[in-house]
Amino acid sequence: MSGERASAAAVPHRAEIVVDLAAIRHNVRRLRALTRTPDGGGPLMMTVVKADGYGHGMVPVARAAREAGADWLGVATLDEAVALRDGHDRGRVLCWMAVPGEEYAPAIERDIDVSAYSLAQLAEIEQAAVEQGTTARVQLKVDTGLSRGGCLPVDWPALVDAARSAEERGAVRITGLWSHLACADDPAHPANDEQERVFLDAIEAARGAGLRPEVRHLANSAAAVLRPSSHFDMVRVGIASYGLDPAPGATGDLGLVPAMTVRATLAMVKRVEAGASVSYGHRWTAPAPTTLGLVPAGYAEGLPRAASNRGNVWAAGSRRPIRGTLCMDQFVIDLGDDTAAAGDTVEIFGTGHDGAPTAQEWAEVVDTINYEIVTRVGGRLARVHVDSETAATAREDDQ
Ligand SMILES: *Cc1c(COP(=O)(O)O)cnc(C)c1O
C-alpha cells in the first residue's frame, strides 16, 4: 500500500469501522484446523461473504479468505455473486437466493453455481442456459426440516429426476446437493440428528436418480465447529470467519479473532451538575456531578437504540456506560470524574483484547445475536480495511 493511502486513512474519521483482514485470514485458517479430521483431511471450506461480508466489506473479505485457502465463497443473491466476479474473484462461488423472473444469465456466464429449490426454478435456470448456449452449474437444495427455502422431501424425487433429465439435455450440470440446519447452535437438539438423517436419504435418492454431484453440504459455522457428523464434503462458514462465536455458551475458546472494530472520535466533553438529565426523554439523570462525552454515531449508523441506558463503550482507559437515549446521530457516555477531551478515541466494540466490549456483548445487551450487530452497522460510518500483518491501510474508496 502506498504512503499516500496510509496518510489519508490517518486523518481521524468522525466514526469508522476498521476491519482487520489479517484476522479474517487467521480465522479461515483456524476454522480449517478445527474441521480437520484425524487423518489430516477434512471438508472443503466455503467462506460465506453475503450481506457485504456480514458488514465487513464483501470484496476485501473475499480476497482475504481466498488468500487463507477458502475453496468456495457463498453468497445469498445473484447480484452478490456477480459483484464478486466484478471484484476479480475467479474461484468457485455458490449463491442461493432468487425469485421467479430473476436474470440468471449474468451469473451463469460468470461460472457461478446457482441453487434450485423447485422444478420451476430448475426450469428457469435451464432456459437461461439454453438461451446462452452454455451449461449452468446448479446445486439442489433440500428442506430437511428448517421449513425455509429448499425442496420438501415429498417433492425431492421429482426434482432429482427432472435435474437428471436436464443434465441429459446438456444445459445443466448438478454440482451439489445441500441443506441448512435449524438448531446447529444447540448441538444436542434432536433436530440436528433428524436433519442429517433426512439429508442422507435425499443424497441417496439423488444417487438413485443418477446424479453425481461434486459436493454435499449441510453445516454452517456452529455445525462446522460442533458437529463433525454434519460436515459431509464442505462446510459453509459465515460468522466464525469474522471471528465471532456461532454458538455462545456451547463452544469453548475457538481461538478466533473478531475482525471488526467500530470506533469514533469524541465530539465534545462537558462537566454537568447533579440533577442534569441526559438526551431525549430525560431517561437518565446525573446523581452527582459527572463528565459526559458525546459520541458522534447513532442508530443511523446501525447502533441499536435499545442500548440506551444499557450498553457501554471503551474511552479514556475504561468501560463507560451509555447514558440516556441513543439517538440517530449520537449518544452520550459517562466519564465520571476522569479526564477526557474532545478528539479522544472511543471504541464502541472490537476484538475484546483491549478492554473494549465485543459485538457479542452488544448483542447480549440488546437481546439479539452477534450477527445482527456487525451486519447492521454502517450508515455514515467510514470503513477502513487494515492488515495487522503487513501494516497496510486502505480506505473504502481506494478499493
Ligand atoms: C448465512 C448462511 C450460512 C452461514 O451461516 P453462519 O451461521 O454465519 O456460519 C450458511 N449457509 C446458508 C444457506 C446461509 O444462508
The ligand as an SDF file (V2000), in Angstrom:
LIG
                    3D

 15 15  0  0  0  0  0  0  0  0999 V2000
  -25.7200  -17.4020    6.0260 C   0  0  0  0  0  0  0  0  0  0  0  0
  -25.6610  -18.8260    5.6780 C   0  0  0  0  0  0  0  0  0  0  0  0
  -24.6000  -19.6330    6.1080 C   0  0  0  0  0  0  0  0  0  0  0  0
  -23.5610  -19.1580    7.0870 C   0  0  0  0  0  0  0  0  0  0  0  0
  -24.0970  -19.2370    8.3910 O   0  0  0  0  0  0  0  0  0  0  0  0
  -23.1790  -18.9180    9.6690 P   0  0  0  0  0  0  0  0  0  0  0  0
  -24.0280  -19.2870   10.8080 O   0  0  0  0  0  0  0  0  0  0  0  0
  -22.9030  -17.4410    9.5910 O   0  0  0  0  0  0  0  0  0  0  0  0
  -21.9510  -19.7050    9.5150 O   0  0  0  0  0  0  0  0  0  0  0  0
  -24.5170  -20.9220    5.6440 C   0  0  0  0  0  0  0  0  0  0  0  0
  -25.4490  -21.4100    4.8010 N   0  0  0  0  0  0  0  0  0  0  0  0
  -26.5070  -20.6690    4.3950 C   0  0  0  0  0  0  0  0  0  0  0  0
  -27.5040  -21.2650    3.4920 C   0  0  0  0  0  0  0  0  0  0  0  0
  -26.6570  -19.3640    4.8240 C   0  0  0  0  0  0  0  0  0  0  0  0
  -27.7170  -18.6500    4.4270 O   0  0  0  0  0  0  0  0  0  0  0  0
  1  2  1  0
  2  3  1  0
  2 14  2  0
  3  4  1  0
  3 10  2  0
  4  5  1  0
  5  6  1  0
  6  7  2  0
  6  8  1  0
  6  9  1  0
 10 11  1  0
 11 12  2  0
 12 13  1  0
 12 14  1  0
 14 15  1  0
M  END
$$$$
